[in-house]
Amino acid sequence: MSNEESEDIKEILSKKGVERLELEYKYIKKKRSLNKIGGSVGIIMDKNNIRDYYHWKACFIGPKETPYAKGLYFLEFKLHKDYPNKRPLARFKTKVWHPNVNKDTGIICLDYIKDKWTPDNTLRDAILRIFYLLTQPNFNSRLNTDASNDEEFKKKAEEYRAKYAYQSQEYDWMENYDNWDWN
């Protein structure tokens, strides 16, 4: 991490509430810090068409060499007014077959968010952890008890991807990211 990035993170962690959320959002956008996973974030507009920084959306492309590969997955985050002291609520908006995701509500069981959340965590990190959860399911902490650790699991996860996740094109984010001309 560069000194500039380190200073950006220090500034983010020193803030609370909307001010912190605005900085986190700008950091993700400015640094393109979700590009490696084909990801992006947005802020949901409230009924008056004003950005509601306590309601985020995110998406990413499923990890390669998993049953989720090439699928585009959408997430929703709701944040407490006492953020970052209180953890975010996260759920998949895209139906996902995964042992740590409730198959009906999309609620995610992830220690990083549920039990290990601290004010030093960020939404960017939460999104990345959810992405990596798709590569390493925790079968010992299941919300979806029907998702067992066998070939049937992979088959069902692929079926859900084909049915519910928008199918993205094959794209090597790192190769293309490295070749961008920033000037």
N, C-alpha and C positions, 0 to 999 in steps of 0.2 A: 504494500500500500504506500502510495506517495505521501509526502508531507502535506500536500494540498488536500488529498482525500482524508488523511488523518485529522486535519484541522476541521474539515467539513463534518466528519463524524462527531468530533468533540462538541462542535456547535449544536448539532442535532440533539445529542444526548443531554445538553444543558437546558433544553427547552421542554415545555409541557403543553398539553392540549393542542389547540388548532395551530399555534405557532410551530410546534414540533412536527405536526402532521404535514404542514405546508413545506417545511424544510425536507422531510423525508421524501415527499412526492417530488420536489424539485431535484433532489439528489439522484433519485432513481432515473428521472428523465434526462438530466444533464449528463450523468455518467453512463447512461445506457446500460445500467448494471444488471438488467435482466436479459440482455440480448443473447447471452450464451445459452439460455434455455428457450430461446424464441419467445420471450415473455414481455409483457407490458402491463402497466397499471393505468387506472383512471379513477376519477372521483365521480360518484353518483350525484346527479343534480336533484335537489329537493323539489317540492311541488311548486315553488316560486322560481324555478329555474336558476337556483343559486347553488354553487358547489357545496356539498355537505361533506366536509373533511372527515366526518365520523362514519362515512359509508364509502368503502372502496370496492373497486372491482379489479380483478387481475386475470391474466390468462397466460398460458405457456403451452408449448408443444411437448407432448409426452416423450419421456426419455427413450433414447435409442436402446435397442436390444431388450425391450420390455414389452409386455402385451399392450402397452399404452402408446407405443411409438407411432409417430405421425398424426396422432389425434390432437386436436386443439381443445384444451380444457379451461373452463372458466371458473373463477373463484369469486366469492363475495366475503368481505370483511366488514363487521360492524364493530365500532369502537366505543368504549365507554367515555363519558365526558372527563373522567379522571385518567385517561390515557397519558402516559405509558404505565402509570402505577397499577392500572387494572388491565388484564390481558384482553386481546382482541377475540372476537368470536369469528370463526372461519368455517366456511362450507363450500363444497363444490356446487356450482350451478349446473355443471354438466354431470349427468348420471355416470357413476364410476363403480365398477365392481372391484372392490378392494377390502381386505379385512379391517382396515382402520378407518373406513368411511361408511357411514350409515347409508345403506342402499336406497332408502326412501327420502331422507332429508338432506343428504350430502354433508352432514356434520362430520368433522374430522377429529379423530383421536390421535393427538400428537403431543407427547410430553413437553416439547419445547414451548407449545402454546398453553397447554392445559395446566401442567404442574411446575414447569421450570421458567415461566415467564418472569422477567425482571425489567425494570425501567431501562436497562442497558440493551435490551433486545429491540429490533426494528421490524417493521412490516416487510422490508426487503428480505431480511433474514428468514422471516416466517414463510414467505413465498418460496424461497429456495429450499427450505426444509420440507415443505409440502411436496415440491418437485422431487426431491430425493427420497421421500417416503414411497413414491411410486416405484423406485428402484429396489427398495429394501423394506417390504411389508413386515410388520411386526405381528406375527400370528399368535403371540401370547397376550396381546391387548386388543382384542377384536370388538368392533362395533357391529360388524357384519359377520355373525357366527356361521353363516352359510358358506363363506369364503374359506375353503380349506387349502392347505399347502400341498397341492398336487397338480397334475396336468389338467384336471377339470377346472381348477382356478384360472389357469392361464387361458384356457379355451373360453371360459365365460367372460373374462376381462377383455379378451379380443372381440367377442361378440358385442359387449357393451360399447367398446371403442367404435366399432363399425356402425353401430346403430345410433349412438348418441353424440359422439365427439366429431366435430367437423374434421374432415380429413385434410391435413396440410400436405403440401408438396415436400418431397425430400429436399432438405436444405441444410448445408453445413454452416451453422452460424459463425463458428470461429474462423473458418476460411474466409468467408465474406466480410466479417467484421474486421479482420486484419487487413483486408485489401481496400477498405474505404479510404477515400482521400478527404482528410479533415480540413484542407486548405480551401 
